[in-house]
Amino acid sequence: MGDEDNNEPECDGGETCRCFKPAADYPNHPWVFSRAGLDKMITYRIMLDLRGPDNFSMYTFNDHSAYGAIEVVQNMMLDFDEASGKWQQQWAVIEALAWLLSGDFLSLMVM
């Protein structure tokens, strides 16, 4: 779906857009994330930010952010494994991973 097909206003945090509204209200919308997936993604984004020395006006070495991003992905895999037998928790991790991979959040790993 391209931007030319979208006549909706930009996201305003859920006041007039579809953000944070129940998926049942928009059955034809192609993107649906659970609240648990959103919460996991926000947590992982915070973890990524905490591992970036540039966010603290520091310089350590060139690959520090990349190693931090790899550590976050490894922790995601551990979270998935620890939730063995609890498919809802595993699905939240998968949603968060998909969200992070669809953006450029993990681009630090391939510098």
Steps between C-alpha positions, in 0.01 A plus 500: 500500500669821387469847643280605209234251616503633855267795554532493878677771698840427653515320833417718798539234767151356468279807525375484139709217351482124554783485754408321823147424378366142507585297189138383487399856408718484185477145360646596159805683634817307401707577810390371838716476811401389845547719805753246631695522173502880519619490861779257410608716206514811720707310757744377235528851353593631844758222531645597159521864603676411826769314305584792269787710634403786266181540703717593798752720311764230547754347267624152578571327168331475160322168548360560848145575376507201265601262778227650717239441227617140464468456876140627489412252223664219699294602802188489282581141408552418869163661583339285231664185638410584861136535397494142374149361528345847526417583142355845579830613652697345215277674248563838669875448455449410132284810447764721659775343289296548181435863592869566565608323181246688286655832604864596516528445875743210461702657218783551749576128466599533133718810508 
